Amino acid sequence: MNAVELAGLTRRFGDTLAVDRLTFGIAEGEIFALVGPDGAGKTTTLRMLTGILTPTSGRATVLGLDTVRDAEAIKEQIGYMSQRFGLYPDLRVEENLHFYADIYGVPKRGRDEKIDRLLAFSNMQPFKKRLAGNLSGGMKQKLGLACALIHTPRVLFLDEPTNGVDPVSRRDFWRILYQLLKDGVTIVVSTAYLDEAERATRVGLLHQGRLLAADTPKRLKRLIDGTLLEVRADRPRLAAAALRRALPAHAVSLFGERVHVVSRQPDETGTTIAATLAGEGIRLASLAAAEPSLEDVFIAVIGAQEGSTHAQLD
């Protein structure tokens, strides 16, 4: 059974189409990652699913409740952590939790025990007397998550919860999410970190308000049409620029010190890569086939979409 259902969900802001006819389902007890760059429509989608924003057209349900008609009932069943979650910096950690418990109407009886469990669960117990304003970025995010869980929601919506957080804190945050998953909580998380999205049960690739694909990370990687070649060269930025000129029909992407090229004819393309870099005076350190990442998939799918659009326009 699906915990969340979207059917043609659309939102416009004046002439701007922010979310374009999204249709998909999110199963109970899974982590679904909604992935895309800034402006892809992730926040707008989550705000509609949580009953904060009314869709222009289409509809969505959460736990069988309509997000427009049953918006108030939905809020009792879900947790929502926005990009700028409203922690109060002049309140201590435990005081923030009590404040949100009051907002959600959590009974006084048993509340202290519940707060202690959440603090232990998020490894925040040693900091419960600390002012929220004095917490690190990672600890603020964990406190925000604890506040969103204070009323035991069945579905948790997280809008880029690890944005700007250091890698260690990101890893700890996802460890907590996996623990929630074992407790049967359905988690919908938006992120711009494609490496992070690989930890999700399923991933939806969002671009310019449209859903490009939605599947498990493993199956999404099969969308790469060809072989991924990983190029290591002494001047990777210059190498990428040269290969884009030499291989205009190929997806060429720069990943730190590596250049990725997708090709249907890897042997022929490999020869072209070596000759191009030699002609530019760039030393080729290595060239080999590699396992694609979700970022490779995202770039390839976007390229295919734009390529088909250009073909129609021409």
C-alpha positions in Angstrom: 0.0 0.0 0.0 1.2 3.5 -0.8 1.5 6.0 2.0 1.7 8.9 -0.5 0.0 9.2 -3.9 0.4 12.0 -6.5 -1.8 12.3 -9.5 -1.1 15.1 -12.0 0.1 17.3 -9.2 0.8 20.8 -10.6 1.7 24.2 -9.1 2.1 27.5 -10.9 3.3 30.8 -9.5 2.0 33.3 -12.0 3.6 32.4 -15.3 6.2 30.1 -13.7 5.4 26.4 -13.8 7.2 25.1 -10.6 5.7 21.6 -10.5 4.5 19.9 -13.7 2.0 17.0 -13.5 3.8 14.8 -11.0 2.3 11.3 -10.8 3.9 8.6 -8.7 3.4 6.7 -5.4 5.5 6.2 -2.3 5.1 2.9 -0.5 4.7 2.6 3.3 7.9 2.0 5.1 10.3 3.2 2.5 12.8 6.1 2.1 11.9 8.0 -1.0 14.5 10.6 -2.1 13.3 13.5 -4.3 16.5 14.7 -6.1 17.2 17.7 -8.2 19.1 21.0 -8.3 17.9 24.2 -6.8 14.7 25.3 -8.6 13.7 21.8 -9.6 10.5 22.0 -7.6 11.4 19.8 -4.6 10.3 22.3 -1.8 7.1 23.2 -3.6 6.2 19.5 -4.0 6.8 18.8 -0.3 4.8 21.9 0.7 1.9 20.6 -1.3 2.2 17.1 0.2 2.2 18.5 3.7 -1.0 20.6 3.1 0.9 23.9 3.4 0.5 24.8 -0.3 -2.6 24.2 -2.5 -1.9 22.7 -5.9 -3.0 24.6 -9.0 -4.3 21.3 -10.4 -4.1 17.6 -9.8 -4.3 16.0 -6.4 -2.3 14.1 -3.7 -3.1 11.9 -0.8 -1.1 11.1 2.3 -2.3 8.0 4.3 -5.4 8.1 2.2 -6.2 11.7 3.2 -6.6 14.5 0.6 -3.9 17.1 1.0 -6.4 20.0 0.4 -9.6 18.7 1.9 -8.0 16.9 4.8 -5.0 19.2 5.4 -5.5 19.6 9.1 -6.0 15.9 9.7 -2.8 15.2 7.7 -0.7 17.4 9.9 -1.6 15.3 12.9 -0.1 12.2 11.1 3.1 13.6 9.6 6.3 15.3 10.6 7.7 18.1 8.5 11.2 19.5 8.7 11.6 22.5 6.4 14.9 23.9 5.1 14.8 26.5 7.8 13.3 24.6 10.6 12.0 26.9 13.4 14.3 26.1 16.3 14.5 28.8 19.0 18.1 29.7 19.6 17.4 31.2 23.1 15.8 28.0 24.3 17.7 25.0 25.5 17.6 21.7 23.5 15.1 20.1 25.9 13.0 23.3 26.0 12.7 23.3 22.2 11.4 19.7 22.4 8.8 20.7 25.1 7.8 23.6 22.9 7.0 21.4 19.9 5.4 18.9 22.2 3.0 21.6 23.2 2.3 22.6 19.6 1.5 19.0 18.7 -0.6 18.4 21.8 1.6 15.7 23.1 0.2 14.7 26.6 2.2 15.7 29.6 2.1 12.2 31.0 5.0 10.2 29.5 6.4 13.3 27.7 9.7 13.5 29.6 10.4 9.8 28.9 9.6 10.4 25.2 11.9 13.4 25.1 14.7 11.4 26.7 14.2 8.6 24.2 14.5 11.1 21.3 17.6 12.7 22.8 19.2 9.3 23.2 18.0 8.2 19.7 19.7 11.3 18.1 22.7 11.2 20.4 21.7 14.6 21.8 21.4 13.6 25.5 24.7 15.2 26.5 23.6 18.5 25.0 20.0 18.8 26.4 20.9 21.8 28.6 22.7 23.6 25.8 21.1 26.6 24.0 20.0 25.6 20.5 21.8 28.7 19.2 25.1 27.3 20.4 24.7 23.9 18.6 26.8 23.0 15.5 25.0 22.7 12.2 24.8 19.0 12.4 23.4 19.0 15.9 20.8 21.6 15.0 19.6 19.3 12.2 19.3 16.4 14.6 17.4 18.5 17.1 15.1 19.6 14.3 14.5 16.0 13.4 13.8 15.2 17.1 11.2 18.0 17.2 9.5 16.7 14.1 9.3 13.3 15.7 7.9 14.4 19.0 4.3 13.4 18.2 5.3 10.0 16.6 4.4 10.7 12.9 3.7 7.9 10.5 5.1 9.8 7.5 8.2 12.1 7.8 8.9 14.9 5.2 12.4 16.3 5.2 13.3 19.2 2.9 17.1 19.1 2.2 17.9 18.2 5.9 21.6 17.9 5.4 22.2 21.0 3.2 25.4 22.7 4.4 26.1 20.0 7.0 29.5 18.3 7.2 30.0 14.8 5.7 30.2 13.1 9.2 27.0 14.7 10.4 25.3 13.8 7.1 26.3 10.1 7.6 25.0 10.2 11.2 21.7 11.8 10.1 21.1 9.0 7.6 21.9 6.4 10.2 19.1 7.9 12.3 16.8 7.7 9.3 17.5 4.0 8.8 16.6 3.5 12.5 13.3 5.2 11.9 12.7 3.0 8.8 13.0 -0.1 11.0 10.2 1.4 13.2 7.9 1.6 10.1 8.1 5.3 9.5 7.7 6.3 5.8 10.3 9.0 4.9 10.2 11.4 2.0 13.4 13.4 1.8 14.5 16.0 -0.8 18.2 16.5 -1.5 20.6 18.0 -4.0 23.2 15.5 -3.0 23.0 12.6 -5.5 25.6 10.5 -3.6 23.3 10.8 -0.6 20.2 9.7 -2.5 21.9 6.4 -3.3 21.1 5.4 0.3 17.3 5.7 -0.3 15.0 2.8 -1.1 13.8 4.6 -4.3 14.8 7.9 -6.0 12.8 10.4 -8.0 14.8 12.5 -10.4 13.2 16.0 -10.6 14.2 18.6 -13.2 12.4 21.9 -13.9 9.3 20.6 -12.1 9.1 17.4 -14.1 9.8 13.8 -12.9 12.4 12.3 -15.2 12.4 8.9 -13.6 11.6 7.1 -10.3 13.1 3.8 -9.3 15.6 2.1 -7.1 19.2 3.5 -7.4 20.3 0.2 -9.0 17.6 0.2 -11.6 18.1 3.9 -12.4 21.7 3.3 -13.2 20.5 1.1 -16.1 19.1 4.2 -17.8 22.7 5.0 -18.9 22.6 4.3 -22.6 26.1 3.0 -23.2 29.3 2.5 -21.3 30.7 5.0 -18.7 34.4 5.8 -19.3 36.3 7.3 -16.5 39.2 9.6 -17.6 41.9 10.7 -15.2 44.2 13.4 -16.6 46.6 15.9 -15.1 44.4 18.9 -16.0 40.8 17.6 -15.6 39.0 20.9 -16.3 40.8 21.5 -19.5 40.4 17.8 -20.4 36.6 18.0 -19.9 36.4 21.1 -22.1 38.5 19.5 -24.9 36.4 16.3 -24.8 33.2 18.2 -25.0 34.4 19.8 -28.2 35.7 16.5 -29.6 32.7 14.5 -28.6 29.6 16.8 -29.0 27.2 13.9 -29.1 28.4 12.4 -25.9 27.6 13.1 -22.2 30.9 14.5 -20.8 30.9 15.5 -17.1 33.6 16.7 -14.7 33.6 14.9 -11.3 36.4 16.5 -9.2 39.6 15.1 -10.6 37.8 12.7 -13.0 36.0 13.2 -16.3 33.1 10.9 -17.2 32.2 10.1 -20.8 29.2 8.0 -21.8 29.6 6.2 -25.1 27.8 3.4 -27.1 31.1 2.6 -28.8 33.6 2.7 -25.9 36.6 1.4 -27.9 36.3 4.0 -30.6 35.6 6.7 -28.1 38.6 5.7 -26.0 40.8 6.1 -29.1 39.3 9.6 -29.7 39.8 10.5 -26.0 43.5 9.6 -26.0 44.1 11.4 -29.3 42.2 14.5 -28.2 44.1 14.8 -24.9 47.5 14.2 -26.6 46.7 16.9 -29.2 46.0 19.3 -26.3 49.2 18.4 -24.5 47.2 16.9 -21.6 48.7 13.8 -20.0 46.3 10.9 -19.8 46.8 9.0 -16.5 44.1 6.3 -17.0 41.1 5.4 -19.0 38.7 2.7 -17.9 35.1 1.6 -17.8 33.4 2.5 -14.5 30.1 2.0 -12.6 27.9 5.0 -13.1 26.7 7.1 -10.2 23.2 8.6 -9.8 24.8 11.9 -10.9 25.9 10.3 -14.1 22.4 9.0 -14.6 20.8 12.4 -13.9 23.1 14.2 -16.4 22.5 11.6 -19.0 18.7 11.6 -18.6 18.6 15.4 -18.7 20.8 15.4 -21.9 18.5 12.9 -23.5 15.4 15.0 -22.6 17.0 18.2 -24.0 18.3 16.4 -27.0 14.8 15.1 -27.9 13.4 18.6 -27.4 15.9 20.1 -29.7 15.2 17.5 -32.3 11.5 18.4 -32.2 12.2 22.1 -32.4 14.5 21.6 -35.4 
